[in-house]
Amino acid sequence: MACGPRRHRSGLVQRISREVGPVTTEEFPYGLFLWRDGPSGHLQLDYAGDSANIEIPYRYPGQEAQPIMAEAYRIARMVEQESGLEGYDYEVDQPVRTGDSDVAAVKLGGIARWAQENLT
């Protein structure tokens, strides 16, 4: 479902800022980049009206992944509500709306731990 680009974007940014915390944004005619650097960690939201993607760096090993993944799921659910899109976490094969962020955190934490142990 496509959204009125600027109107939905500004509402989404305001809502995330109000409910999660400060964000940095960069808007383009076709979409929005949003960065969140908070106590839980760092994530990036790329939103184009008819699609959205959240990226989290692999720097949260083990239990350190839980807070940032909980925040990512919270933001993803806001995107769903504001845009009408349906979110899906392909890393753990679950819909965002009913998915468990703890399951996703275990996956992210395991990958991050492996990367830190084997790639640094």
C-alpha positions in Angstrom: 0.0 0.0 0.0 1.5 3.3 -1.0 1.3 6.2 1.3 1.1 10.0 0.9 4.9 10.3 1.1 5.6 13.4 3.1 2.5 13.3 5.3 3.1 9.8 6.5 6.8 10.3 6.8 6.5 13.4 9.1 3.9 11.6 11.3 6.1 8.6 11.5 9.2 10.7 12.5 7.2 12.6 15.1 5.8 9.4 16.6 9.2 7.6 16.8 10.8 10.7 18.3 8.0 11.1 20.9 7.6 7.4 21.8 11.2 6.1 21.4 13.5 9.1 21.5 15.5 11.5 19.4 16.3 10.6 15.8 18.3 12.0 12.9 16.6 12.1 9.5 17.3 12.8 5.9 14.4 13.1 3.5 14.3 12.7 -0.2 11.4 13.0 -2.7 11.1 9.2 -2.7 11.7 8.4 0.9 13.3 8.9 4.3 16.4 7.7 6.1 16.1 7.7 9.9 18.9 6.9 12.3 18.4 6.2 16.0 21.4 6.3 18.3 20.1 5.8 21.8 20.9 3.9 25.0 19.8 0.7 23.3 22.2 1.1 20.4 22.1 2.1 16.7 19.7 1.3 14.0 18.7 2.7 10.6 15.2 2.8 9.0 14.9 3.3 5.3 11.3 4.1 4.4 10.1 4.7 0.9 6.3 4.8 1.3 5.6 1.4 -0.2 8.5 -0.4 1.5 10.6 -0.1 4.7 13.7 -1.8 6.0 15.5 -1.6 9.4 19.2 -2.4 9.6 21.2 -3.1 12.8 24.9 -3.4 12.8 26.5 -6.7 14.1 28.0 -5.1 17.1 25.7 -6.4 19.8 26.9 -9.9 21.0 24.8 -12.2 23.2 22.4 -10.4 25.6 23.6 -7.0 24.3 21.3 -7.5 21.3 18.1 -7.6 23.3 17.6 -3.9 23.9 18.3 -2.8 20.3 16.1 -5.6 18.8 13.2 -4.7 21.1 13.5 -1.1 20.0 13.7 -2.2 16.3 10.5 -4.2 16.7 8.8 -1.3 18.4 9.7 1.0 15.5 8.8 -1.6 12.9 5.3 -1.9 14.5 4.9 1.9 14.3 5.8 1.8 10.6 3.1 -0.9 10.2 0.5 1.2 12.0 1.4 4.5 10.3 1.8 3.1 6.7 -0.4 0.0 6.5 2.6 -2.1 5.5 3.1 -5.5 7.0 6.5 -6.2 8.5 8.4 -9.4 8.3 11.7 -10.4 9.9 13.3 -12.7 7.4 16.3 -13.5 9.7 14.1 -15.4 12.1 11.1 -16.1 9.8 8.4 -14.3 11.7 5.9 -11.5 11.2 6.8 -8.3 13.1 3.2 -7.8 14.4 3.1 -11.1 16.3 6.9 -11.8 16.4 9.0 -12.1 19.5 11.9 -9.6 19.6 13.7 -11.9 22.0 13.9 -14.6 19.3 15.4 -12.1 16.9 17.8 -10.8 19.6 19.2 -14.3 20.1 19.8 -14.6 16.4 21.5 -11.1 16.2 23.5 -11.7 19.3 24.8 -15.1 18.0 25.8 -13.6 14.7 27.5 -10.6 16.4 29.4 -12.9 18.8 30.6 -15.1 15.9 31.7 -12.0 13.9 33.6 -10.5 16.8 35.3 -13.8 17.6 36.2 -14.8 14.0 36.5 -11.6 12.0 38.3 -9.2 14.3 
